[in-house]
Amino acid sequence: MRSPIYSGHSCVTVVEQFHKAVEDVADSKEFRRDVKNNEINGTKIAQTLCDGEYFEHYTPQMRYGCYKLLQEHWNVVIGGMRGERSRGERNRVLEHKRIACVETEACIGHMADKIKRNVLPEKTPCNACKAVIGDIDWLLFREKEPVPRRVRMAALLEDVCSDIAIRHDDSSYLEELCDDLIEAMIGETLEEEHSILVRSIKLRKSLEGGGLKLTLSLQEKVCEELAGYCKSGEAKPEEETDTPKEIESGSETTIEDDGVVTTEEEVDLEQIPEEMESEAEMDAPEPIMNEEM
């Protein structure tokens, strides 16, 4: 758990799920009914984030990392969402990650580089497929179930395309192709016999259970088998490292319309539950994207 990989994934997850919780409140009937109030209590959301519904499907390592980050970097991680934003605004979340996760060094090396500036090397269907599969790979890494059940998998895939802008700087091109990509990966249903994505995930997990690894990454397995996206050898993911590398950050984003206001105040979180700390110390699988498969 003490590895930078888990710290980085936990921080990214905290920012994304906090934003999702704020959006859910803003979209609720109760909030919309109160036309005079456009403020959302971010402190209340953050206090129950790590052990509530927004982390219920995640590993003990992810939940432990959530507690640690909020205990040690409350003002940066949660305070970064203070202020006004438009409903459905996405690029604000990516900027928040750069402050909350890179400046606190929760994310270092390759992961920090991707958050600082996450753009396609070239706008091609193959690179778009690799980027979308990379997002799915990171989402699966958070899950406590090695292969999520069909309902859970459907829920994960449902938001992949709408969340492109919270993970990529050049989101418009990816958004154009994402729906077709997801449809091709899923097939007719999420049943194993119809879905190349589910088949690939299950095969990898079954081999890992026997101490083996695939010879191909998930990106290669899926994108090269989807006709018209990647040729043989094109989908190999770039090498990743935890060694920090300074690169130019992305351009600043601007806020346009009036929207909801998130308020927060600094609080002292309770101690991390002992059972969670002990669970987080147990050996856990390495991140999918960091394996030589």
TORKOL-4160 file (C-alpha; in steps of 0.2 Angstrom, whole numbers, padded with zeros to 4 digits, m for minus):
293
<pt num="1" X="0000" Y="0000" Z="0000"/>
<pt num="2" X="0014" Y="0012" Z="0003"/>
<pt num="3" X="0019" Y="0011" Z="m0015"/>
<pt num="4" X="0017" Y="0027" Z="m0025"/>
<pt num="5" X="0006" Y="0017" Z="m0037"/>
<pt num="6" X="m0008" Y="0015" Z="m0024"/>
<pt num="7" X="m0005" Y="0033" Z="m0018"/>
<pt num="8" X="m0007" Y="0040" Z="m0035"/>
<pt num="9" X="m0023" Y="0029" Z="m0040"/>
<pt num="10" X="m0031" Y="0034" Z="m0023"/>
<pt num="11" X="m0028" Y="0052" Z="m0026"/>
<pt num="12" X="m0035" Y="0052" Z="m0043"/>
<pt num="13" X="m0050" Y="0042" Z="m0037"/>
<pt num="14" X="m0053" Y="0054" Z="m0023"/>
<pt num="15" X="m0054" Y="0069" Z="m0035"/>
<pt num="16" X="m0065" Y="0060" Z="m0047"/>
<pt num="17" X="m0077" Y="0052" Z="m0035"/>
<pt num="18" X="m0078" Y="0069" Z="m0025"/>
<pt num="19" X="m0083" Y="0078" Z="m0041"/>
<pt num="20" X="m0096" Y="0064" Z="m0045"/>
<pt num="21" X="m0104" Y="0065" Z="m0028"/>
<pt num="22" X="m0105" Y="0084" Z="m0030"/>
<pt num="23" X="m0113" Y="0082" Z="m0047"/>
<pt num="24" X="m0125" Y="0069" Z="m0040"/>
<pt num="25" X="m0131" Y="0081" Z="m0027"/>
<pt num="26" X="m0133" Y="0095" Z="m0040"/>
<pt num="27" X="m0144" Y="0084" Z="m0050"/>
<pt num="28" X="m0155" Y="0078" Z="m0036"/>
<pt num="29" X="m0173" Y="0083" Z="m0035"/>
<pt num="30" X="m0171" Y="0091" Z="m0018"/>
<pt num="31" X="m0157" Y="0102" Z="m0023"/>
<pt num="32" X="m0165" Y="0108" Z="m0039"/>
<pt num="33" X="m0181" Y="0111" Z="m0030"/>
<pt num="34" X="m0173" Y="0124" Z="m0019"/>
<pt num="35" X="m0170" Y="0137" Z="m0032"/>
<pt num="36" X="m0163" Y="0150" Z="m0020"/>
<pt num="37" X="m0149" Y="0139" Z="m0014"/>
<pt num="38" X="m0135" Y="0134" Z="m0026"/>
<pt num="39" X="m0122" Y="0129" Z="m0013"/>
<pt num="40" X="m0116" Y="0111" Z="m0009"/>
<pt num="41" X="m0108" Y="0107" Z="0007"/>
<pt num="42" X="m0091" Y="0099" Z="0001"/>
<pt num="43" X="m0086" Y="0096" Z="0019"/>
<pt num="44" X="m0100" Y="0084" Z="0022"/>
<pt num="45" X="m0097" Y="0075" Z="0006"/>
<pt num="46" X="m0079" Y="0073" Z="0009"/>
<pt num="47" X="m0081" Y="0066" Z="0027"/>
<pt num="48" X="m0090" Y="0051" Z="0021"/>
<pt num="49" X="m0082" Y="0049" Z="0005"/>
<pt num="50" X="m0069" Y="0035" Z="0009"/>
<pt num="51" X="m0081" Y="0023" Z="0018"/>
<pt num="52" X="m0097" Y="0027" Z="0009"/>
<pt num="53" X="m0106" Y="0022" Z="m0008"/>
<pt num="54" X="m0093" Y="0031" Z="m0019"/>
<pt num="55" X="m0079" Y="0019" Z="m0013"/>
<pt num="56" X="m0089" Y="0003" Z="m0009"/>
<pt num="57" X="m0083" Y="m0006" Z="m0024"/>
<pt num="58" X="m0065" Y="m0002" Z="m0022"/>
<pt num="59" X="m0050" Y="m0012" Z="m0014"/>
<pt num="60" X="m0045" Y="m0009" Z="0004"/>
<pt num="61" X="m0029" Y="m0001" Z="m0003"/>
<pt num="62" X="m0039" Y="0012" Z="m0012"/>
<pt num="63" X="m0050" Y="0016" Z="0003"/>
<pt num="64" X="m0035" Y="0017" Z="0015"/>
<pt num="65" X="m0026" Y="0029" Z="0002"/>
<pt num="66" X="m0042" Y="0040" Z="0003"/>
<pt num="67" X="m0041" Y="0041" Z="0022"/>
<pt num="68" X="m0023" Y="0045" Z="0021"/>
<pt num="69" X="m0024" Y="0059" Z="0008"/>
<pt num="70" X="m0038" Y="0068" Z="0017"/>
<pt num="71" X="m0030" Y="0067" Z="0033"/>
<pt num="72" X="m0013" Y="0074" Z="0027"/>
<pt num="73" X="m0018" Y="0085" Z="0012"/>
<pt num="74" X="m0036" Y="0090" Z="0016"/>
<pt num="75" X="m0034" Y="0109" Z="0010"/>
<pt num="76" X="m0026" Y="0104" Z="m0007"/>
<pt num="77" X="m0036" Y="0089" Z="m0011"/>
<pt num="78" X="m0054" Y="0094" Z="m0006"/>
<pt num="79" X="m0051" Y="0113" Z="m0005"/>
<pt num="80" X="m0046" Y="0113" Z="m0023"/>
<pt num="81" X="m0065" Y="0110" Z="m0028"/>
<pt num="82" X="m0070" Y="0125" Z="m0018"/>
<pt num="83" X="m0080" Y="0139" Z="m0028"/>
<pt num="84" X="m0092" Y="0140" Z="m0043"/>
<pt num="85" X="m0093" Y="0128" Z="m0058"/>
<pt num="86" X="m0105" Y="0125" Z="m0071"/>
<pt num="87" X="m0116" Y="0109" Z="m0071"/>
<pt num="88" X="m0107" Y="0095" Z="m0080"/>
<pt num="89" X="m0091" Y="0104" Z="m0081"/>
<pt num="90" X="m0077" Y="0092" Z="m0084"/>
<pt num="91" X="m0060" Y="0101" Z="m0087"/>
<pt num="92" X="m0061" Y="0108" Z="m0070"/>
<pt num="93" X="m0058" Y="0091" Z="m0063"/>
<pt num="94" X="m0042" Y="0088" Z="m0073"/>
<pt num="95" X="m0035" Y="0104" Z="m0067"/>
<pt num="96" X="m0040" Y="0099" Z="m0049"/>
<pt num="97" X="m0030" Y="0083" Z="m0051"/>
<pt num="98" X="m0014" Y="0092" Z="m0056"/>
<pt num="99" X="m0015" Y="0102" Z="m0040"/>
<pt num="100" X="m0021" Y="0089" Z="m0028"/>
<pt num="101" X="m0011" Y="0074" Z="m0034"/>
<pt num="102" X="0005" Y="0081" Z="m0043"/>
<pt num="103" X="0009" Y="0095" Z="m0031"/>
<pt num="104" X="0006" Y="0083" Z="m0016"/>
<pt num="105" X="0017" Y="0070" Z="m0025"/>
<pt num="106" X="0004" Y="0057" Z="m0023"/>
<pt num="107" X="0006" Y="0055" Z="m0041"/>
<pt num="108" X="0024" Y="0054" Z="m0048"/>
<pt num="109" X="0033" Y="0047" Z="m0063"/>
<pt num="110" X="0023" Y="0041" Z="m0078"/>
<pt num="111" X="0006" Y="0044" Z="m0068"/>
<pt num="112" X="0011" Y="0062" Z="m0064"/>
<pt num="113" X="0016" Y="0065" Z="m0083"/>
<pt num="114" X="m0001" Y="0059" Z="m0089"/>
<pt num="115" X="m0010" Y="0070" Z="m0077"/>
<pt num="116" X="0001" Y="0085" Z="m0081"/>
<pt num="117" X="m0002" Y="0083" Z="m0100"/>
<pt num="118" X="m0012" Y="0069" Z="m0106"/>
<pt num="119" X="m0013" Y="0070" Z="m0125"/>
<pt num="120" X="m0013" Y="0058" Z="m0140"/>
<pt num="121" X="0004" Y="0057" Z="m0149"/>
<pt num="122" X="m0006" Y="0058" Z="m0165"/>
<pt num="123" X="m0025" Y="0058" Z="m0168"/>
<pt num="124" X="m0028" Y="0041" Z="m0175"/>
<pt num="125" X="m0041" Y="0027" Z="m0171"/>
<pt num="126" X="m0028" Y="0016" Z="m0164"/>
<pt num="127" X="m0022" Y="0029" Z="m0152"/>
<pt num="128" X="m0040" Y="0033" Z="m0147"/>
<pt num="129" X="m0043" Y="0015" Z="m0144"/>
<pt num="130" X="m0027" Y="0013" Z="m0133"/>
<pt num="131" X="m0032" Y="0029" Z="m0123"/>
<pt num="132" X="m0050" Y="0022" Z="m0119"/>
<pt num="133" X="m0044" Y="0005" Z="m0115"/>
<pt num="134" X="m0031" Y="0013" Z="m0103"/>
<pt num="135" X="m0045" Y="0022" Z="m0094"/>
<pt num="136" X="m0054" Y="0006" Z="m0092"/>
<pt num="137" X="m0038" Y="m0002" Z="m0086"/>
<pt num="138" X="m0036" Y="0011" Z="m0072"/>
<pt num="139" X="m0054" Y="0009" Z="m0067"/>
<pt num="140" X="m0053" Y="m0010" Z="m0066"/>
<pt num="141" X="m0037" Y="m0008" Z="m0055"/>
<pt num="142" X="m0048" Y="0001" Z="m0042"/>
<pt num="143" X="m0060" Y="m0013" Z="m0041"/>
<pt num="144" X="m0060" Y="m0026" Z="m0026"/>
<pt num="145" X="m0067" Y="m0039" Z="m0038"/>
<pt num="146" X="m0054" Y="m0046" Z="m0050"/>
<pt num="147" X="m0068" Y="m0047" Z="m0063"/>
<pt num="148" X="m0083" Y="m0036" Z="m0059"/>
<pt num="149" X="m0100" Y="m0043" Z="m0061"/>
<pt num="150" X="m0110" Y="m0039" Z="m0076"/>
<pt num="151" X="m0120" Y="m0025" Z="m0068"/>
<pt num="152" X="m0105" Y="m0017" Z="m0061"/>
<pt num="153" X="m0095" Y="m0018" Z="m0077"/>
<pt num="154" X="m0109" Y="m0010" Z="m0086"/>
<pt num="155" X="m0109" Y="0004" Z="m0074"/>
<pt num="156" X="m0091" Y="0007" Z="m0076"/>
<pt num="157" X="m0092" Y="0007" Z="m0095"/>
<pt num="158" X="m0107" Y="0018" Z="m0095"/>
<pt num="159" X="m0097" Y="0033" Z="m0089"/>
<pt num="160" X="m0081" Y="0030" Z="m0098"/>
<pt num="161" X="m0085" Y="0041" Z="m0113"/>
<pt num="162" X="m0094" Y="0055" Z="m0103"/>
<pt num="163" X="m0079" Y="0056" Z="m0092"/>
<pt num="164" X="m0066" Y="0058" Z="m0106"/>
<pt num="165" X="m0063" Y="0076" Z="m0102"/>
<pt num="166" X="m0058" Y="0073" Z="m0084"/>
<pt num="167" X="m0044" Y="0062" Z="m0090"/>
<pt num="168" X="m0038" Y="0069" Z="m0106"/>
<pt num="169" X="m0033" Y="0086" Z="m0112"/>
<pt num="170" X="m0038" Y="0083" Z="m0131"/>
<pt num="171" X="m0055" Y="0076" Z="m0126"/>
<pt num="172" X="m0065" Y="0081" Z="m0141"/>
<pt num="173" X="m0057" Y="0069" Z="m0153"/>
<pt num="174" X="m0058" Y="0054" Z="m0141"/>
<pt num="175" X="m0077" Y="0059" Z="m0137"/>
<pt num="176" X="m0081" Y="0057" Z="m0156"/>
<pt num="177" X="m0074" Y="0039" Z="m0157"/>
<pt num="178" X="m0078" Y="0033" Z="m0139"/>
<pt num="179" X="m0096" Y="0027" Z="m0141"/>
<pt num="180" X="m0091" Y="0017" Z="m0156"/>
<pt num="181" X="m0076" Y="0010" Z="m0147"/>
<pt num="182" X="m0086" Y="0005" Z="m0132"/>
<pt num="183" X="m0099" Y="m0003" Z="m0143"/>
<pt num="184" X="m0086" Y="m0013" Z="m0152"/>
<pt num="185" X="m0078" Y="m0019" Z="m0136"/>
<pt num="186" X="m0094" Y="m0024" Z="m0128"/>
<pt num="187" X="m0102" Y="m0033" Z="m0142"/>
<pt num="188" X="m0120" Y="m0038" Z="m0142"/>
<pt num="189" X="m0120" Y="m0040" Z="m0123"/>
<pt num="190" X="m0107" Y="m0041" Z="m0109"/>
<pt num="191" X="m0108" Y="m0059" Z="m0109"/>
<pt num="192" X="m0091" Y="m0067" Z="m0112"/>
<pt num="193" X="m0095" Y="m0075" Z="m0128"/>
<pt num="194" X="m0100" Y="m0058" Z="m0136"/>
<pt num="195" X="m0088" Y="m0046" Z="m0128"/>
<pt num="196" X="m0069" Y="m0046" Z="m0132"/>
<pt num="197" X="m0066" Y="m0034" Z="m0117"/>
<pt num="198" X="m0074" Y="m0047" Z="m0105"/>
<pt num="199" X="m0065" Y="m0061" Z="m0113"/>
<pt num="200" X="m0048" Y="m0052" Z="m0112"/>
<pt num="201" X="m0051" Y="m0047" Z="m0094"/>
<pt num="202" X="m0056" Y="m0065" Z="m0088"/>
<pt num="203" X="m0042" Y="m0073" Z="m0097"/>
<pt num="204" X="m0029" Y="m0062" Z="m0089"/>
<pt num="205" X="m0036" Y="m0064" Z="m0072"/>
<pt num="206" X="m0037" Y="m0083" Z="m0074"/>
<pt num="207" X="m0018" Y="m0083" Z="m0079"/>
<pt num="208" X="m0013" Y="m0072" Z="m0065"/>
<pt num="209" X="m0022" Y="m0084" Z="m0053"/>
<pt num="210" X="m0010" Y="m0097" Z="m0058"/>
<pt num="211" X="0005" Y="m0086" Z="m0057"/>
<pt num="212" X="0006" Y="m0083" Z="m0076"/>
<pt num="213" X="0005" Y="m0067" Z="m0086"/>
<pt num="214" X="m0002" Y="m0063" Z="m0104"/>
<pt num="215" X="0010" Y="m0060" Z="m0118"/>
<pt num="216" X="m0001" Y="m0045" Z="m0123"/>
<pt num="217" X="m0007" Y="m0030" Z="m0113"/>
<pt num="218" X="m0025" Y="m0027" Z="m0113"/>
<pt num="219" X="m0023" Y="m0013" Z="m0125"/>
<pt num="220" X="m0014" Y="m0024" Z="m0137"/>
<pt num="221" X="m0027" Y="m0038" Z="m0135"/>
<pt num="222" X="m0042" Y="m0028" Z="m0137"/>
<pt num="223" X="m0037" Y="m0014" Z="m0150"/>
<pt num="224" X="m0027" Y="m0026" Z="m0161"/>
<pt num="225" X="m0042" Y="m0038" Z="m0162"/>
<pt num="226" X="m0054" Y="m0024" Z="m0166"/>
<pt num="227" X="m0053" Y="m0023" Z="m0184"/>
<pt num="228" X="m0048" Y="m0006" Z="m0191"/>
<pt num="229" X="m0041" Y="0001" Z="m0175"/>
<pt num="230" X="m0023" Y="m0005" Z="m0173"/>
<pt num="231" X="m0012" Y="m0015" Z="m0184"/>
<pt num="232" X="m0001" Y="m0029" Z="m0176"/>
<pt num="233" X="0012" Y="m0021" Z="m0165"/>
<pt num="234" X="0004" Y="m0004" Z="m0164"/>
<pt num="235" X="m0005" Y="m0006" Z="m0148"/>
<pt num="236" X="0009" Y="m0009" Z="m0137"/>
<pt num="237" X="0008" Y="0003" Z="m0122"/>
<pt num="238" X="0022" Y="0014" Z="m0118"/>
<pt num="239" X="0034" Y="0010" Z="m0104"/>
<pt num="240" X="0029" Y="0016" Z="m0087"/>
<pt num="241" X="0040" Y="0021" Z="m0072"/>
<pt num="242" X="0038" Y="0029" Z="m0055"/>
<pt num="243" X="0053" Y="0040" Z="m0059"/>
<pt num="244" X="0047" Y="0058" Z="m0059"/>
<pt num="245" X="0050" Y="0067" Z="m0076"/>
<pt num="246" X="0046" Y="0086" Z="m0078"/>
<pt num="247" X="0036" Y="0090" Z="m0093"/>
<pt num="248" X="0026" Y="0106" Z="m0098"/>
<pt num="249" X="0009" Y="0106" Z="m0090"/>
<pt num="250" X="m0007" Y="0108" Z="m0101"/>
<pt num="251" X="m0015" Y="0125" Z="m0105"/>
<pt num="252" X="m0026" Y="0133" Z="m0092"/>
<pt num="253" X="m0045" Y="0131" Z="m0093"/>
<pt num="254" X="m0058" Y="0144" Z="m0090"/>
<pt num="255" X="m0074" Y="0144" Z="m0081"/>
<pt num="256" X="m0089" Y="0150" Z="m0091"/>
<pt num="257" X="m0107" Y="0149" Z="m0085"/>
<pt num="258" X="m0114" Y="0151" Z="m0067"/>
<pt num="259" X="m0117" Y="0135" Z="m0058"/>
<pt num="260" X="m0116" Y="0127" Z="m0042"/>
<pt num="261" X="m0105" Y="0132" Z="m0028"/>
<pt num="262" X="m0095" Y="0120" Z="m0017"/>
<pt num="263" X="m0091" Y="0125" Z="0000"/>
<pt num="264" X="m0079" Y="0116" Z="0012"/>
<pt num="265" X="m0070" Y="0119" Z="0029"/>
<pt num="266" X="m0055" Y="0111" Z="0036"/>
<pt num="267" X="m0059" Y="0097" Z="0048"/>
<pt num="268" X="m0051" Y="0083" Z="0058"/>
<pt num="269" X="m0055" Y="0066" Z="0051"/>
<pt num="270" X="m0057" Y="0052" Z="0062"/>
<pt num="271" X="m0042" Y="0039" Z="0064"/>
<pt num="272" X="m0041" Y="0026" Z="0050"/>
<pt num="273" X="m0051" Y="0010" Z="0056"/>
<pt num="274" X="m0038" Y="m0003" Z="0061"/>
<pt num="275" X="m0046" Y="m0016" Z="0051"/>
<pt num="276" X="m0044" Y="m0006" Z="0035"/>
<pt num="277" X="m0026" Y="m0002" Z="0039"/>
<pt num="278" X="m0022" Y="m0021" Z="0041"/>
<pt num="279" X="m0031" Y="m0025" Z="0025"/>
<pt num="280" X="m0022" Y="m0012" Z="0016"/>
<pt num="281" X="m0005" Y="m0019" Z="0021"/>
<pt num="282" X="m0009" Y="m0036" Z="0013"/>
<pt num="283" X="m0001" Y="m0040" Z="m0004"/>
<pt num="284" X="m0011" Y="m0033" Z="m0018"/>
<pt num="285" X="m0009" Y="m0036" Z="m0037"/>
<pt num="286" X="0002" Y="m0024" Z="m0047"/>
<pt num="287" X="m0007" Y="m0011" Z="m0058"/>
<pt num="288" X="m0013" Y="m0019" Z="m0074"/>
<pt num="289" X="m0005" Y="m0006" Z="m0085"/>
<pt num="290" X="0012" Y="m0009" Z="m0077"/>
<pt num="291" X="0013" Y="m0027" Z="m0080"/>
<pt num="292" X="0024" Y="m0034" Z="m0095"/>
<pt num="293" X="0010" Y="m0046" Z="m0101"/>
